[in-house]
């Protein structure tokens, strides 16, 4: 069966919670477990038999980083990959509606839609099989997972028939408890979905025409799949949920990138054991899952892991300790530094004996259904302790401590900082 | 000559170190605080030292018997059943102090300086008054009680507690010499020598001040203990530079016991004291710290302004700063950050202490 996949990558106005890292690289290209965030999506899509084309959709201006990535991904995964640029932010439904002909060209009988800012096992094949099994091959499928009762309120909540898994009710971010089953932002559609989106489009147009003083920014083309389409489809017999027990998380804040890295690194032991660093004579000490780019230079007395990703051309000196961190390309960690729960930005330098440390924002490990909280930056007027982020080309002097802080790009620090945003 | 050292009570200000051993036996720059004083007294010709203690300790007794042997002097204990302040202990030890009719020294046990006992005795004999005290200059006199004295003779006119306008920059350094006649002034009851006895002596024109040359510090609290260490090591640099450690990775004034081991690629100093049997592993950075006997600092750690207690173990990649004090036998797990932590003995620390606090 000819299939396609659409990956919604958003645009520069989105992903502000990912600052200062999203200043340098579009968020979908931020490396998670050593590879760009969306590469995990692309890899999962490319594995599905019949995948004809993968479309990245968003409102980034075409840029070199994105083009280079598309070229290398096409070569690696042997599938056509294109970028479709929306002329404006059209919402999760508006974009695919606008490009419906592109999506269906080549006779696609079904297509996946995946949000770029999630990390998942992407059980796409299972979603196809599920659709086959429950009998109606023309139905739409949402990937769902279980959350705890409090956190479910932050997501799209799904009530489904216990036997058939047909969606009976859908509500986005309710204020009271509705269901523990939440929307993972990964869907399987048939071309028929465009009729339903089209209906929303018509209705929007009519409503806008009635409003005399339309304030200009409202467009009929802006359509949200969740609120506008799923809510209407619930109970109509066309929308189903496939529940997964596999790992899943949103990647909204920079802090969640470290958590997502951990989930993908765990998966590598099965999917990509070659990407995991091993303890070797003459090599650094590896604890748990660690990704090291082949061009990185690591002193044999360094101790790395668990959950560490070391990027291209990174230098790690003697007696360096890195745990629960992402070190981006070109960064340099001098002798005896200690880096914990931190994202070290591109080309940043950390002087010897400096300590750069953040506070992990991991989900409660005792609750199997807990998700990462998309934390607010400030609480009660104080910066919430979070992972430490060094923007690109930041210089940390020797022997200082940087704790729970966010350092914006191109800063040269001269002393210790705690619980601060350093502009 | 004789001397009385006001040792006093439990040394609570220097806890958690004084939970494990009496304050006079805590090593300051690799030598028990009391030994600094005993050795200086002996050098000035003192043959009998009385320790005024308000609690008895077998450890202190045993240590003093040993020092009697080593120094060839007599050491007596004068045990207060109730706290007698800073003057009462003189009355309690009256018989021992007045026995030979000679002037005797009295000193606070928390003071560290280049003890000028011989000069003090000469000064005392010259002016012929009943008592002499050593004064030291301070930068901010408003924090202390200051001594106002005649510039040429040193005769003390008065004492002013925490002066609001400048009257003097000299404070009582806690080192005295008295004629036995002072004992007539002191009753056997809790009495403050500074507040009750000295003002009366000054009024009678019987009290003189001699200014101290060089450094002085009351090391009764951890913060001041470290400051005093820096001063002491600087003085050592001037007088006995051969006693200081040198070599690759040693910066400034560093005192290392010969039995201590220091690994490769460390940078130690300035102002560090490393005690007997201490092991500092590779790649450690230490500045402005005292590491007491038997402690181990594991590789790649970073320590500034800390006192590491006896037999402690500080893990790899630990950062400790801001007057962190570890009591005896504390274990700090790998990769932790201790900022101003005060850790009681025999604790195992498994979590960082990002803000100063006491760990029970």
Contacts between the chains, C-beta under 8 A, distances in Angstrom:
chain1	res1	chain2	res2	distance
A	301	B	283	7.9
A	303	B	316	8.0
A	318	B	265	7.1
A	318	B	283	6.9
A	319	B	265	7.4
A	319	B	282	7.1
A	319	B	283	4.2
A	319	B	299	6.3
A	319	B	300	4.4
A	320	B	300	8.0
A	321	B	300	6.7
A	321	B	316	7.2
A	321	B	317	4.5
A	321	B	335	6.5
A	323	B	335	7.1
A	335	B	265	7.4
A	335	B	283	6.9
A	336	B	283	5.0
A	336	B	285	6.9
A	336	B	300	4.5
A	336	B	302	7.4
A	336	B	317	7.9
A	338	B	300	7.2
A	338	B	317	4.3
A	338	B	319	7.0
A	338	B	335	6.4
A	340	B	335	6.6
A	353	B	285	4.7
A	353	B	300	7.8
A	353	B	302	4.7
A	355	B	302	6.9
A	355	B	317	7.8
A	355	B	319	4.8
A	355	B	337	6.5
A	357	B	337	6.5
A	399	B	285	6.7
A	399	B	302	6.4
A	399	B	304	8.0
A	401	B	319	6.1
A	401	B	321	7.7
A	401	B	337	6.8
A	403	B	337	7.3
A	403	B	354	6.4
A	418	B	354	7.3
